[in-house]
Amino acid sequence: MKRVYNFSAGPAVLPEPVLQKVQAELLNYRESGMSVMELSHRSAPFQNIIEEAQGLLRELLSIPDDYQVIFMQGGASLQFSMIPLNLLGEGQGADYIVTGSWSKKAVKEAEKVGKVQTLSLKEPFEIPSYTSEDFSSQSSYVHITSNNTIEGTRFHEYPDTGGIPLIADMSSHILSEKVDVSSFGLIYAGAQKNLGPSGVTVAIIHESLVGKAPDQCPTMLNYETYVKHDSLFNTPPTFSIYVLKLVLEWVKENGGVEGMQEHNEKKAALLYSCIDESSLFHNPVPVKNRSLMNIPFSTGDDDLNAQFLKEAKAEGFEFLKGHRSVGGMRASLYNAMPREGVEALVDFMKKFEVKQGGQ
């Protein structure tokens, strides 16, 4: 079977060695006589899986001891509600930096709970630096989407909040580059981009932010529930956590986060160079704010974009269509996307341009 190059923004490409291991263990996990999907979440084999996953994540991200690592369901979208439900007390507010579609959705949910102050961009693809003076001293937290999958932008430096807890949705770039966890109060990420399959969400939360939820907060939306019960209060997404563990092992075997960052910078440089040197394709994002993970590009002509996508699919390049709000094309270069996939795409783009009369 020939595998395609999957440039989807998520659910996204997984490392082939991980898929092979899943296949090999699918019917009989470690001589248990059953599949991981059949294991009780209270069983010793699964306890080992979830503990190993937590330990690997701590190791790879150098997570300090005063942070909790928890696994949940509901994706980043549920976190949009959980965060204000836990951290916005009566009469309290929060600051949200709006850099794209996902942060707008986060604001919409937070406004149902408490007072929200938004900081919007003057230019759609430009993310400026922020200092403590930009935020209300009364804010309970500052929220950012650190990488924007749709717009293809990222923070080139994180805001100085002046001691206010910084919360980041890192769904689309966690584990792709080094990050100082201690700079954040809470980091959360849906797994289906860089961590594993869809179905599990990871949160890394400072102990000072646990136990702040009001009494009326639903049990399953309270971070303390997951911390107290080691993410096992109810049945977690066991199979997704198992695959996540295998992905973390793969990251460790391939140089850790540092190795991933080097790998990703080289891949992104290949594609950005192709776009910047092209007379046909263009990318709208200022260099300093360009994402390593999600790269939008366009010919500027809808019909020509459609032709490119049709021919690309025929050549084995899948899910290159840009988000409907942006149009054009988008290539997602997550950790598991091999360099040869980007090289093949660049080669195809150059041939396509020549066919259109370009150089």
Summary of the structure (lengths in Angstrom):
residues: 359
radius of gyration: 21.0
end to end distance: 35.0
largest distance: 66.0
contacts: 1181
relative contact order: 0.16
helix: 41%
strand: 17%
